[in-house]
Structures are given as structure tokens and as C-alpha cells.
Amino acid sequence: MEWLELCRKFISIDTTPSLGTSDLVELIAKVSKEEGLFCDIQVDESQPHQENIVIRPSAEMGENELLLEAHLDTREPGSFGLWEITDCNPFNATIMDQKIYGLGSCDAKLDFVCKWIALRDLVRSGYKGPTVLVGTFGEDHGRTGTLRLMRKRKIKASRAFVGAPTQLDLLHTGKGVADIEISLPFSREEIEYRRDHDLQESATTQSKIFSSRPGMATSPQRVENAIHKMFEYLSKLPESLVVMEMEGGISSGSIPNYAILEFDVVGSLKDSLLKRLEILLKSIQSIENDLIRFKDPIFAPPFPTLNIGMLRTYEDHIKLRGCCRLTPCVPQETYERWMEQLRIACTQIEGSFRLIDYKPPFATSLKSDFVRKSQEILSSLDLNPKCGSMSVNNEASIFSRFGVDCLVFGPGKHDLSDTPEEHVPLDQIQKAIEFYRLAIDRMGR
């Protein structure tokens, strides 16, 4: 199966959280076995249809393996109608202007294809070195697949190429991330009003839609976040307003490109969600003002960021999901103080705060042999050998905790991930295949 056909197949298989990775793992196992590769499928019994796949050129696990990793799952695509280039179907791989469009093309299905093609080509020529290719799940849910992989000792790697859209730049360090969840309750008066309002035949409400440029949650500007824009709008309205519905975003790690507000104005309220929200936003703003003290010029932006990426309304409360991206220079006690500040603010307004996940920053020494050889390969392919940093967090943070030196690399641009414009230039896919083929041949023996 040629690489372009395989790219189309990968994009066509829905691996969003609701469906999982099992269908794609089944395809990968089939084509791998046809090529004489050895596969080990790791099933997560606690999460239906979520599977890792581990592929080797030989049946035995080697020592100090070269690990090639990319996650196989994607986030939800949002409204299909926005995916105009793919005929309103995010799973319809579409080639236009020498670029392939579709959900997961950037992050990171097609990077896995590049690694698989490179390994397959070498195996065809007799390669049996200590190399392992892994496709994981749980990219937006604590990277549970990667954690399970390491805890079950499925690999013995010393170096890893972790897949991410870097535009073929080599990244040796990345920010940490703390995923948070906040719940704010409606008052009893609001709950009764909302319930009675829904039963009235002639009830009316007002609504407003907010929008912003979608992307990953690395921008420090609040104006770029549709949910933040909605909060700023609410801060200018009277406290007697009753929120009927608030919704926005698709994940904690992305800047939401939409937010929807539906509300009604009543005469008076003794207690309201808006009062609680105001206290919470003041606490968030206080932390944001503190973030800029921890500047690290190798990152863009050069300081930590705090983003609210998803908002949903329930019968008696609203729920917010967000993330704080941390530069390596943030002391552990400072990070813990920020989290405690949010917890205290939520407790004061009868809400709840939960730290869902925390992944520390990672860094691989620029003086390592792994970095030097990778840079030599890039130079031989007329690619930029300079190492950079990443403002997002990925599986490298987990692998590095287990003593694995990590470099992040892959085709595509991360700002386009999970957006209707998500695509990868075809020439970047070809270059990535060449890079991985040379890296396996020189470092996986």
C-alpha cells in the first residue's frame, strides 16, 4: 500500500474519543503483518475501543530501543459544516494544491504513516534492529494510552521521536501542562426560574454568538478566546440576568472558535451565577498577571498561559475545562500556589475545582548524541538542523519521566490542528519519510 493511499485510509477512519482507535489499529495490524512486521495490540478494558499498537521488525523486545511514537486519536471536529474544503466531512481526505486536508492530518495520524512507511521499507531490505513503532490513544484525556504503555513495560527505549506537527523542525524541549475542571452552581432561585421558563409556551430569551480564531491554547491574548470574550460581555450586564445556556469550545487544550450565550433578564436575584463567575474571573486574572514573571525566551509565547477551552451548561451548574501551560522555569511551589488559588476561589463561591491531569515540562540536552545525529540527518536533507521548543505538551513529557530522551518532530503546522483548515503539504510527508528512514538506519542498530 503506497503512502498516499495509506494517508487517505488513516484520515477516513474516525478515531474521535467517542469511537476510539480500535478500527484504525485493526487496519494497521493487517497491513503490518502483510509486511512481516510483528504487532502487539494493547487493549484498554476500561475504555471501550481504545487500543495501542506496538510494532517491531522482530518478535523480541530489544534493549535501548529507538522509539517512534504518534497518537492515533483525534479531538472532535466540531461542526461538520465548517469543513468546507473536505465537502463538510472532516474524514474525507482531500488533496488540493499539493496538500492533504482532513481531521488528524496534522496531529498526528500522518506522522505515524511516515514512520510506518520508513520502517516497512527498511524491513523489506532485511532490517531487524532494536526499533519499535507505537500508535497510542488518549491524547486529550491524560494520554492514558502512553501511560499504560510505559507502566505495562511494553518498550525498553532510550530515545524517542515523538510525533507532532512541527513543520519538520526538531524540538528538544516543551512546556508542561495542568488540565483543570471547574464547576459553578446555579442558585436555587436560578434553577427554579430556568425550570419554569422551559415549561412556558411563550417564553422568550436573548442570545448572542461569540467567535475567534481557532487553534491551540498557546496564545496569551484573551481576545483570541471566544469564551473569554463571552465572559467579558457578561461582566458588563446586570446581575439580574439568568443564564439559560452557555456553551463553547471542544477541549481544554484548544482555543475555542465559538461560544454561545442564551439568557433572560429578570427583575431581581438575591444570588446569581454571574456573581460567582465574577469572583472566579478575578482569580484567573490575578494568576494571568503573575504568569508573565516566568519568562523563558526559547518559547513562543515566552511565558506560561492560562486558557479556558470548553464550557457546558447542565441542569444545576456550568462546567469549565481549561489548561495552564508551564515553562520549565516555573517553580513547583508557584504552580501549586496557582492551583490552590483557584481551588480557594471555587470553594468561596460554592463551586468545585479539580486538577484532572498534570504533565511536567521536558528537555533533552542539546549536547546529546541523539540530538547531534538527528541534526546531521536534517542537514543531509536540506532541512533546518536547529533545535527549537514547543509551547504545547505531548507524550514526550511522559516518556522523559521514564528516562527516555525525546525529540519532537513531524509534518504539518500545529496551529491548524483540529481546525477545518487542518492539512499537511505532501512534500513534508515525503521529507518526513526520508528523515525517519535515515534515523532508523543510523540510530536503530
C-alpha positions in Angstrom: 0.0 0.0 0.0 1.6 3.3 -1.1 1.9 6.1 1.4 -0.7 8.4 -0.2 -3.4 5.7 -0.2 -2.5 4.9 3.4 -2.8 8.6 4.4 -6.3 8.6 2.9 -7.3 5.5 4.8 -6.0 6.9 8.1 -8.0 10.1 7.8 -11.1 8.2 6.7 -11.3 6.2 10.0 -13.0 8.1 12.8 -10.8 8.0 15.9 -12.5 10.7 18.0 -13.0 9.9 21.7 -16.5 8.5 21.2 -15.3 5.8 18.7 -11.7 5.2 19.8 -8.7 3.8 17.9 -9.6 0.1 17.6 -10.7 0.3 13.9 -7.5 2.1 12.9 -5.4 -0.3 15.0 -7.1 -3.2 13.1 -6.1 -1.7 9.8 -2.5 -1.0 11.0 -2.2 -4.6 12.3 -3.4 -6.0 9.0 -1.0 -4.1 6.7 1.9 -4.6 9.2 1.5 -8.4 9.3 1.4 -8.4 5.5 4.8 -6.8 5.5 6.3 -9.2 8.0 6.2 -6.8 11.0 5.3 -8.1 14.5 2.4 -6.4 16.2 1.2 -6.3 19.9 -2.2 -4.7 20.5 -2.8 -3.3 23.9 -6.5 -3.1 24.8 -7.8 -0.7 27.4 -10.7 -2.6 29.0 -11.8 0.4 31.0 -12.3 2.5 27.8 -14.2 0.7 25.0 -12.5 0.6 21.6 -9.3 2.4 22.8 -6.2 0.5 21.8 -2.4 1.0 21.5 -0.4 -0.8 18.8 3.2 -1.8 19.2 5.1 -2.8 16.1 8.6 -4.2 15.8 10.8 -5.7 12.9 11.3 -8.8 15.1 9.3 -10.7 17.6 11.5 -9.9 20.6 11.8 -6.7 22.6 15.3 -5.2 22.2 17.3 -3.3 24.7 17.7 0.5 24.3 15.2 0.6 21.5 14.7 3.6 19.2 11.1 4.5 19.8 8.9 6.1 17.1 5.6 7.3 18.5 2.5 9.1 17.3 -1.0 9.2 18.7 -3.8 7.8 16.6 -6.8 9.5 18.1 -8.1 13.0 17.3 -10.3 15.5 19.0 -13.9 16.0 18.0 -14.1 18.0 14.7 -16.9 20.4 15.8 -19.4 21.4 13.2 -19.0 19.4 10.0 -20.4 22.4 8.1 -17.2 24.3 8.7 -15.1 21.7 6.9 -15.7 23.2 3.5 -12.5 22.0 1.8 -13.4 18.4 2.6 -17.0 18.7 1.5 -18.3 19.2 5.0 -16.8 15.8 6.1 -13.7 16.0 8.2 -12.9 12.3 7.5 -12.9 12.9 3.7 -9.2 13.2 2.8 -8.9 15.9 0.2 -5.9 16.8 -1.9 -5.7 20.5 -3.0 -2.7 22.5 -4.1 -0.3 19.6 -3.2 -1.7 19.5 0.4 -3.8 16.8 2.0 -6.7 18.0 4.2 -8.7 16.2 6.9 -9.0 15.7 10.6 -5.8 14.2 12.1 -3.7 15.0 9.1 -1.5 17.3 11.3 -1.9 15.8 14.7 -0.7 13.1 14.2 -2.1 10.3 12.0 0.1 11.1 9.0 3.2 11.3 11.1 2.5 7.7 12.1 2.2 6.9 8.4 5.6 8.4 7.7 7.2 6.3 10.5 5.4 3.2 9.4 6.5 3.6 5.7 10.1 4.2 6.8 10.2 1.1 9.0 8.5 -1.0 6.4 11.0 0.0 3.7 13.9 -0.9 5.9 12.4 -4.3 6.9 11.9 -5.1 3.2 15.7 -4.8 2.9 16.3 -7.1 5.8 16.5 -4.7 8.8 15.9 -6.3 12.2 17.3 -3.6 14.6 16.0 -2.6 18.0 13.3 -0.2 16.8 9.7 0.0 18.0 6.9 1.9 16.4 3.9 2.8 18.7 0.5 4.2 18.0 -1.2 5.5 21.2 -4.6 6.8 22.3 -5.8 9.3 25.0 -4.0 12.3 23.5 -6.7 14.7 25.0 -7.5 12.6 28.1 -4.4 12.5 30.1 -2.5 10.5 27.5 -3.8 7.3 29.2 -2.6 5.1 26.3 1.0 6.3 26.7 0.9 5.9 30.5 -0.5 2.4 30.1 2.2 1.5 27.5 5.0 2.5 29.9 3.5 1.1 33.1 3.0 -2.3 31.4 6.6 -2.2 30.2 5.8 -2.7 26.6 9.0 -0.9 25.5 12.6 -0.5 26.6 13.5 2.6 24.8 16.4 5.1 25.4 15.5 7.6 22.7 12.2 8.6 21.1 10.9 10.6 18.2 7.5 11.8 19.3 5.1 12.8 16.6 3.7 16.3 16.5 3.1 18.9 13.8 6.4 20.9 13.9 6.8 21.8 10.2 9.8 19.4 10.2 11.5 21.4 12.9 13.3 19.5 15.6 12.1 20.3 19.1 14.1 19.3 22.2 12.0 20.9 25.0 8.4 21.6 25.7 6.1 23.3 28.3 4.3 21.3 31.0 0.5 21.4 31.2 -2.1 21.3 34.0 -5.6 20.4 32.9 -8.3 21.8 35.2 -12.0 21.4 35.6 -14.2 24.0 37.4 -17.9 23.6 38.2 -20.1 26.6 39.3 -23.6 26.0 40.6 -26.8 27.9 39.8 -28.6 29.3 42.8 -31.8 27.7 43.9 -33.7 30.7 42.6 -32.0 30.4 39.2 -32.7 26.6 39.0 -36.4 27.2 39.6 -36.6 30.0 37.2 -34.8 28.0 34.4 -37.1 25.0 35.0 -40.3 27.1 35.0 -39.1 29.1 32.0 -38.7 25.9 29.9 -42.3 24.9 30.7 -43.8 28.1 29.4 -45.1 28.0 25.8 -44.5 31.7 25.1 -41.2 32.2 26.9 -38.5 34.2 25.1 -34.8 34.7 25.6 -32.0 36.6 24.1 -29.0 35.0 22.5 -25.5 36.0 21.3 -22.7 34.2 19.5 -19.0 34.9 20.0 -16.2 33.8 17.7 -12.5 33.8 17.5 -9.6 32.2 15.5 -9.3 28.5 16.4 -6.0 26.9 17.3 -4.0 25.5 20.2 -4.1 27.2 23.6 -0.7 28.8 23.4 -1.7 32.5 22.9 -1.7 34.7 25.9 -4.2 37.2 24.4 -7.6 36.7 25.9 -9.3 38.4 22.9 -8.4 35.4 20.8 -10.6 33.2 23.0 -14.4 33.1 22.3 -15.3 32.0 25.8 -13.2 34.8 27.4 -14.9 37.3 25.0 -18.3 36.0 26.3 -17.2 36.4 29.9 -16.1 40.0 29.2 -19.5 40.7 27.7 -21.3 39.2 30.7 -19.3 41.4 33.0 -21.0 44.4 31.5 -24.6 43.1 32.0 -26.7 43.4 35.1 -26.5 40.7 37.8 -30.3 40.1 37.5 -29.6 38.2 34.3 -30.4 34.5 34.3 -28.2 32.3 32.1 -30.3 29.7 30.2 -27.4 28.2 28.2 -23.7 28.7 27.9 -21.6 26.6 25.5 -18.2 26.9 23.8 -15.1 25.0 22.6 -14.4 21.3 22.2 -11.4 20.7 24.5 -9.4 22.2 27.3 -6.3 22.3 25.1 -7.7 24.3 22.2 -8.6 28.0 21.8 -12.4 27.8 21.3 -13.6 29.2 18.0 -17.1 29.7 19.2 -19.2 30.4 22.3 -23.0 30.6 22.6 -24.9 32.6 25.2 -28.7 32.4 25.8 -30.1 34.5 28.7 -33.1 36.2 30.1 -33.3 39.3 32.3 -35.5 39.2 35.4 -36.4 41.9 37.9 -34.1 40.9 40.7 -32.0 38.0 42.0 -30.6 37.5 45.5 -27.9 35.2 44.3 -26.7 34.6 40.7 -24.2 32.7 38.6 -22.8 35.9 37.4 -21.7 36.9 40.9 -19.9 33.6 41.2 -18.4 34.0 37.8 -17.1 37.4 38.5 -15.2 36.2 41.6 -13.7 33.3 39.6 -12.6 35.6 36.7 -10.8 37.9 39.2 -8.9 35.0 40.5 -8.0 33.9 37.0 -6.9 37.4 36.1 -4.7 37.6 39.1 -2.9 34.4 38.1 -2.6 35.7 34.5 -0.9 38.8 35.8 1.6 36.6 37.6 2.3 34.3 34.6 4.4 36.9 32.8 7.1 36.9 35.6 8.3 33.5 34.4 9.7 34.4 31.0 11.7 31.9 29.0 12.8 33.3 25.7 13.2 30.0 23.9 9.4 29.6 23.9 6.7 31.4 22.0 4.9 32.9 23.8 7.9 33.2 26.3 5.8 32.7 29.5 3.1 30.4 30.8 -0.5 30.7 29.6 -3.9 30.0 31.1 -6.8 29.1 28.8 -10.4 28.2 29.2 -11.1 25.9 26.3 -14.5 24.3 26.9 -17.8 25.3 28.6 -21.0 23.4 29.0 -24.3 24.0 30.9 -26.1 21.4 33.0 -29.4 21.4 34.9 -27.9 22.9 38.1 -24.4 24.1 37.2 -21.9 25.1 34.5 -18.7 23.3 33.8 -15.4 24.8 32.5 -12.4 22.9 31.3 -9.1 24.6 30.8 -5.3 24.2 30.9 -2.3 26.1 32.2 0.9 25.7 30.1 4.0 26.0 32.2 7.5 27.0 31.2 10.4 25.0 32.8 11.4 28.0 34.9 8.1 27.9 36.9 9.0 26.6 40.4 6.8 23.7 41.6 5.7 25.7 44.6 4.5 28.5 42.3 2.5 26.1 40.2 0.9 24.6 43.3 0.1 28.1 44.6 -1.8 28.9 41.4 -3.8 25.7 41.6 -4.6 26.3 45.3 -5.7 29.9 44.5 -8.2 28.6 42.0 -9.4 25.9 44.5 -9.9 28.5 47.2 -11.8 30.8 44.8 -14.1 28.0 43.8 -14.8 27.0 47.4 -15.7 30.6 48.3 -18.5 30.6 45.6 -19.7 27.1 46.4 -18.1 25.7 43.3 -15.6 22.9 42.8 -12.1 22.7 41.4 -10.4 19.6 40.1 -6.9 19.1 38.7 -7.6 16.5 36.0 -4.0 15.9 34.8 -0.5 17.3 35.2 2.4 16.7 32.9 5.8 18.5 33.7 7.9 20.2 31.1 10.6 18.1 29.3 14.0 18.8 27.9 16.7 16.8 26.1 20.2 18.1 26.2 21.5 19.8 23.1 24.8 18.1 23.7 23.4 14.6 23.5 24.5 12.2 20.7 20.8 11.7 19.9 20.4 15.4 19.1 23.7 15.6 17.1 22.8 12.7 14.9 19.3 14.0 14.2 20.7 17.3 13.3 23.2 15.7 10.8 20.3 13.9 9.1 18.3 17.1 8.8 21.3 18.8 7.2 21.7 16.0 4.7 18.1 16.5 3.7 18.5 20.3 3.4 16.2 20.8 6.4 16.8 23.2 9.3 19.0 21.4 11.8 18.5 24.0 14.6 16.6 22.7 17.7 13.6 24.6 19.0 11.0 24.4 21.7 7.3 23.7 21.8 4.6 25.7 23.7 2.2 22.7 23.8 2.6 19.5 25.7 2.6 16.0 24.4 3.7 12.4 25.0 7.3 13.5 25.4 6.6 14.6 28.9 5.6 11.1 29.9 8.5 9.3 28.1 11.0 11.7 29.6 9.8 10.8 33.1 10.8 7.2 32.4 14.3 8.2 31.4 13.8 8.4 27.6 15.5 11.2 25.7 12.8 12.8 23.5 12.8 14.8 20.3 9.5 16.1 18.8 9.2 16.1 15.1 6.6 15.8 12.3 5.0 17.3 9.2 2.3 20.0 9.4 1.6 23.1 11.5 0.3 22.8 15.0 -1.9 25.9 14.8 -4.0 24.1 12.2 -4.6 21.0 14.3 -8.3 20.2 14.9 -9.5 23.1 12.7 -11.3 23.0 9.4 -8.1 24.1 7.7 -6.1 21.2 9.0 -3.7 19.9 6.3 -0.2 18.7 5.6 1.9 19.6 2.5 2.7 16.4 0.5 6.3 17.3 0.2 6.6 17.5 4.0 5.3 13.9 4.2 7.9 12.7 1.7 10.7 14.5 3.6 9.5 13.1 6.9 9.6 9.6 5.5 13.2 10.2 4.3 14.2 11.5 7.8 12.7 8.6 9.7 14.2 6.1 7.3 17.7 7.6 7.8 17.2 7.9 11.6 16.2 4.3 12.0 19.1 3.1 9.8 21.7 5.1 11.7 20.4 5.1 15.3 18.3 1.9 15.5 21.1 -0.7 15.3 
